[in-house]
Amino acid sequence: MNAKTETTDHKGAADSVVEWHRHEGVVRLTVNRPKALNALNEEVIEALSAALDALESDAELRGVLITGAGEKAFVAGADITRMREQTAPQAHAFASRAQAVLKRLERLPVPVVALVNGFCLGGGCELALACDWAVASDNAVFGQPEVQLGIIPGFGGTQRLPRRVGPAMALDLITTGRKVDADEALRMGLVNQVMPQAALDTYAETLAGNLSANAPRAVGTAKRAVHDGMEQPLDSALALETSLFALCFAGDEQAEGMAAFVEKRPARF
Ligand code: DAK
């Protein structure tokens, strides 16, 4: 069977706390601890790391979707029952490890999209922020309630949230700990779209089809231009775009894409 049409399901590491479904080059990862509203503990972080080991070496990968098991939660945060016992050095190690895993997710050379199907709080919101964009079901609830627990966001929230929604809105959410519904999250730019929960699967299928049709190295290069460029002054970011744009003409995708247009046929990437 051709890899591009293959569908595989397998359990992730660590007793299935992360499930894996692959269809036509698009992998869906599901955080699977529904009884704890998919809260992130060390096992989930290590299972995500193991999944990333596979994703980073998958030459046919076209996209990654992340969601939570059940209908109630995407991820309701880091696991409070575990964090409760942590010392400062243990908290440092936990946050460092989780941040490294989220950075690898963010840097995958394919679009990574959060399908937010319910509570998306604390570390869950930080997981969604490490994705390139997020779509939410209309029952989704977002927030960074860490200050209500005597801590601050530790999985990148103080840095990625202001980059996503601006510093004033980020400070509102982070210092009050207030929760916002999907419509408010949409207005502030935290999510790209809101839809009924039952529509998330259709969205995922359509997205997978769209991602699979496009030139994969061009998609990865565009993602790199955006991420790397956002961290630089405009002049050097524009110079980066120029270099990456030129690089597209050194590969075979540009030749195929433009030949297909001129020959009035679909491109074969
Ligand atoms: N951790 C552990 N268990 C959780 C959980 C969580 N974050 N959220 C929910 N659960 C568990 C509940 O304890 C409950 O378990 P049982 O009692 O049934 O055993 C089960 O999930 C169902 O939850 P509820 O019964 O509470 O369900 P409700 O519908 O009544 O309420 C809720 C849903 C999402 C509003 C509520 O569960 C809630 O407020 N959950 C906590 C949300 C929250 O505060 N999240 C942020 C966590 S703090 C750092 C690393 C990371 C972070 C910071 C620093 N360093 C290491 C420096 C990040 C921190 C966070 O994410």
Residues whose N, C-alpha, C, O or C-beta is under 5 A from the ligand:
A	BS01	DAK	K35 A36 L37 A39 A76 G77 A78 D79 I80 T81 A91 H92 F94 A95 F119 L121 G122 G123 P145 E146 I151 I152 P153 G154 F155
